[in-house]
Amino acid sequence: MRRTAVLTATVAMALMGLVGSAMPATAQAPPGSTRNEVPLAALAPPDISLTNVKAHLSQLQSIASSNGGTRRSTTSGYTASVSYVEQRLQAAGYTTRRVTCSPGCTSGAGPDLIADWPGGDESQVIMAGAHLDSVSAGPGINDNGSGSSMTLEVALTLAAQNPAMSKHVRFGWWSDEEQGLLGSRAYVSSLSSTDRSRIKQYLNFDMIGSTNGGYFVNNITTAAAVDLRAFYTNLGLQPEENTEGANRSDDASFRNAGIPTSGVAAGASATKTSAQAAKWGGTAGRAYDSCYHQSCDTTANINDTVLDRAGDALAYAIWTQAVGTSTGRDFSIGASPATGSVQAGQTATTTIGTTTTSGTAQTVSLTASGLPSGATASFSPASVTSGGSSTLSLATSASTPAGTYAVTVTGTGQTATHTTTYTVTVGGTGGGRTFTNGTNFTINDLSTINSPVTSTATGSAVSPVQVSVTISHTCAEDLRIRLRGPNGTYYTIDSSGGSSCTSYGTRTYSVPVSQQAAGTWTLQVTDEFRLDTGFLDTWSVTV
């Protein structure tokens, strides 16, 4: 996992053998998920060999030892690591390709490695990945030989079993992660919009063998996390959200492109709490990985139990999602774009697309619920044949309150019912004086983003105007934030600088101004330092 500015801050057999009769009959999805539940005992994912994973780790250690003690993306140790993984995948029958780490990668960085297993519906790709590079200081066996080696062994196990595939499976090993998630970002940027839409979920594995580790799931409440969360939950492990790793590993590159993501981690330099030690074991008050980004991150720096379970969790997810031949009729549904913004009294639109996922096409009727007050929804057309699309028009009224709303779109077919969510942010107008932009803006190192809202309020702005900002960023001290009024005047509301890093979250400001209320107000965010990146979630101004 890439560093931040502050270091403080198997399965049918494995599940049955580890949890026995205490295991719940089904994998429980988080609230809002619509994936059909399947009895765990009906699935047949394999036990991923810990012995084989550790053999891969030993090879990566040897490669580092022969190349100056490191596998940094710009070194021969990294390219030798790529060759090691590539040769084993090719021998197993994978189609592999090296993808140049550009644009935006460190000069001299080695390539990403992509491997596709033949078969399955290529319009539905289940993808897993891990970064293959280390920091300069050491061989990077936990960070991230653990994720790379485990992902390799799952891929080799899939090839050895060669099951029938309902969906297409792809694996990725990323370059230049430690320099800012650059390899995965370059790969995602290289994809066409169609190719991105084919990736139905991306699962990331970064630091999964930490010696004092825990069981963390990325985006744990989302549909993409259902299977990983279910695996750990059914072992009684009570997994937690991966807050330490948020936006610090390669899943961020996919999530920022609109691809559903999850993954697992065992923790980095943060400290294990007493509550975590009580349920997971280990030592409270110690870092999850005391060798994080150090020369001691060797094969001795691995927790076998934590690593073994991560491998079985990925196998469970892949076998659940992609293995088997679908025999019934089914469809999927999605919104594109999945988010939008509108001023009260105006109409927001999005396209509701459907896909036939198995069997023959069927008629799907569309409805919407969870609308904000004073809003109505209509579909054109009101029903489609799966594979077709409809335009959702969400009409607000002048009385619709400002805010962000999750509208549930339900597709009722002849054999199944599925839902998707369209999130709309409504800004005030008429008598309302709060205006919101809920569009995500990626905040890259040494860059500036501008997020505008249009105010239709009358008269002069009431000074001080109130500004609320929500940013996902692990180092708020990197950020300079300014508000620009309709008359072009800039107001600095937060300055960068400091000797430590804190997460930004949601912050509010009172900004003295002297100008009109109507017109475009712009929030400008500048990341003035390297290492930490993030994104602007939403902001509002009350004038």
C-alpha positions, -999 to +999 in steps of 0.1 A: +000+000+000+012+035-009+025+055+021+009+086+035+027+116+050+022+102+085+031+066+094+011+066+126-019+076+110-108-242+015-138-227+006-163-256+005-138-275+026-123-246+043-156-231+054-171-264+065-139-274+083-135-240+100-170-232+111-189-265+109-225-266+119-223-230+133-221-216+098-252-198+086-270-214+056-266-184+033-242-156+027-259-125+040-258-094+018-256-059+032-288-038+032-298-027-003-281-056-021-302-075-046-278-103-054-296-137-051-284-155-020-269-190-026-264-216+001-226-217+009-226-255+010-239-255-026-208-238-039-175-256-044-147-230-042-113-246-035-090-243-006-062-221-018-028-237-009-010-216+017+021-236+009+020-225-027+014-189-018+044-189+005+065-205-023+056-175-045+066-152-016+100-169-013+106-164-050+098-127-047+122-125-017+149-142-038+143-118-067+146-088-044+178-102-028+193-106-062+184-070-072+196-047-045+170-057-019+140-041-036+113-046-062+106-009-067+087-003-100+117+013-117+142-015-109+152-049-123+137-064-092+102-053-104+107-065-140+119-099-127+088-101-106+066-095-136+084-122-155+080-147-127+042-141-125+038-140-162+056-172-169+034-192-145+002-177-159+012-185-195+021-220-186-013-224-169-032-213-201-038-176-194-037-149-221-014-123-207-003-089-218+021-063-205+005-029-204+029+001-205+027+021-173+018+055-189+008+082-191+016+097-157+038+070-143+073+074-128+100+075-155+113+040-160+085+022-143+079-013-154+046-025-170+013-036-155+005-073-161-030-084-172-042-120-174-075-133-188-088-167-183-107-180-214-144-184-212-173-168-196-194-138-207-169-112-217-195-085-212-194-093-175-159-092-162-150-101-126-116-087-119-091-091-090-057-074-086-028-065-065+002-042-068+035-060-076+060-033-068+076-026-034+091+006-019+128+012-023+136+004+013+129-034+012+116-064-007+080-057+001+069-092+010+038-082+029+034-049+010+026-063-014+041-097-022+013-111-001-015-098-023+004-105-055+013-140-046-022-149-033-038-135-064-014-155-086-022-188-067-060-182-070-055-177-107-034-209-110-060-228-090-088-216-113-067-228-143-060-262-127-097-268-119-109-254-152-145-251-143-173-240-165-175-202-164-206-180-165-187-147-163-152-137-176-124-136-150-094-112-153-065-106-130-041-076-128-007-069-112+000-032-109+032-012-113+040+021-096+014+018-068+038+030-042+044+062-062+007+071-062-015+043-076+000+052-110+000+018-128-037+010-121-047+046-129-029+043-163-046+010-170-081+022-162-075+054-182-065+032-212-099+015-213-127+027-235-160+035-218-174+002-231-145-018-217-149-001-183-186-009-183-178-046-188-160-047-155-188-055-131-165-055-100-129-051-091-115-067-059-081-054-045-057-072-022-030-051-006-011-062+026-031-093+034-005-110+057+002-084+083+018-101+114-005-083+139-032-080+113-070-079+112-098-085+088-107-054+068-130-052+038-130-023+014-164-006+010-179-032+033-215-022+029-216-022-009-228-050-032-192-055-045-182-065-010-210-091-004-190-122-010-158-111+008-178-099+038-199-131+038-168-153+039-153-136+069-186-132+086-193-170+083-160-176+100-171-155+129-144-129+123-166-097+124-147-079+096-145-041+096-144-013+070-108-007+057-107+030+068-069+031+070-065+020+034-093+041+020-081+057-013-046+044-007-045+014-030-054+005-065-091-001-060-094+038-059-084+039-096-113+017-105-138+033-081-130+067-093-139+055-128-173+043-117-165+006-113-178-011-082-149-021-059-140-040-028-111-060-015-094-071+017-065-059+038-049-069+071-037-034+081-005-013+077+010+012+102-022+020+121-025+006+157-046-024+166-073-015+192-081-035+223-115-044+208-098-057+176-073-078+196-102-093+216-120-106+185-090-112+162-061-120+185-028-102+183-015-074+204-034-042+211-014-010+209+009-023+182+009-016+145-008-041+123+026-043+104+055-031+124+078-035+093+056-014+070+078+001+043+110-011+059+138-035+051+124-060+076+093-066+053+106-101+044+092-136+044+094-135+082+069-106+082+038-128+074+009-140+094+000-174+079-035-176+092-045-141+080-029-147+046-045-181+042-080-167+049-076-139+024-068-164-004-098-185+004-120-153+005-110-144-030-116-179-042-150-178-026-159-145-044-147-157-078-164-191-076-196-174-064-197-147-090-182-163-121-180-201-120-209-223-133-232-223-163-264-202-159-294-222-170-323-199-159-335-166-173-322-135-156-312-099-162-293-071-146-301-034-143-280-002-139-281+036-141-257+056-163-248+080-149-254+067-114-254+102-099-266+136-110-275+171-097-303+195-105-317+228-092-351+227-076-378+231-103-357+214-130-354+179-143-326+154-140-322+125-165-303+092-166-303+061-187-316+029-171-299+000-190-307-037-188-288-067-198-299-103-204-275-123-181-288-158-187-315-175-208-337-156-232-347-119-230-377-109-210-399-079-205-389-056-176-412-030-161-396+000-145-407+019-114-390+044-090-392+050-053-375+071-027-382+103-045-376+137-028-407+157-018-424+174-047-406+153-073-420+129-099-404+102-120-412+089-155-397+064-178-395+065-216-404+037-223-420+024-191-409-011-199-381-026-220-370-060-233-339-069-213-309-057-233-327-024-239-327+009-221-351+036-209-347+073-200-356+081-164-367+118-160-368+130-124-387+162-123-384+184-092-406+213-081-397+246-067-407+233-033-383+203-034-359+206-005-322+209-012-303+177-004-290+144-018-314+116-024-310+079-033-337+070-058-343+032-061-352+021-096-369-014-097-369-036-127-397-062-125-391-090-150-409-122-157-386-144-137-367-119-114-367-085-099-336-063-095-329-028-084-303-001-090-298+033-074-297+068-089-283+094-065-295+129-072-284+161-055-310+189-055-299+225-051-322+252-038-340+278-059-367+304-055-370+309-017-342+283-011-307+297-007-286+265-004-270+252-036-251+219-039-228+201-063-226+164-056-204+155-085-172+136-075-140+154-085-107+135-083-080+154-064-046+144-077-012+155-064-001+190-073-033+197-091-064+220-088-101+212-093-130+236-096-165+226-087-192+251-096-228+256-085-253+281-100-272+302-075-306+316-085-312+333-052-320+370-054-304+401-038-272+402-020-255+372-005-261+371+033-226+375+048-211+353+060-221+327+035-221+291+049-200+265+031-201+228+038-174+206+021-171+168+022-137+155+009-122+119+011-086+127+016-061+113+041-041+145+045-063+176+048-031+196+054-022+191+018-052+211+006-058+248+000-095+255-005-109+287-019-144+300-027-149+321-058-180+343-058-201+353-089-182+386-092-148+368-095-136+375-059-116+346-043-119+338-006-094+315+010-113+293+034-087+267+043-049+268+039-025+240+034+005+232+057+012+215+089+035+189+105+010+160+105-018+146+084-055+143+094-084+130+073-106+157+059-141+143+062-168+170+063-161+206+074-181+238+075-170+274+071-184+308+076-171+331+048-175+369+050-184+382+015-197+413-001-215+406-034-246+394-051-262+360-044-271+350-080-245+335-104-218+308-103-201+301-070-170+278-074-152+257-048-115+255-058-094+227-042-056+226-047-035+197-036-001+214-029+019+184-018+028+149-031+018+114-018-019+117-007-047+119-032-085+118-028-117+133-042-142+160-035-175+142-027-199+171-024-201+207-013-228+233-008-230+270-002-258+289+016-261+325+003 
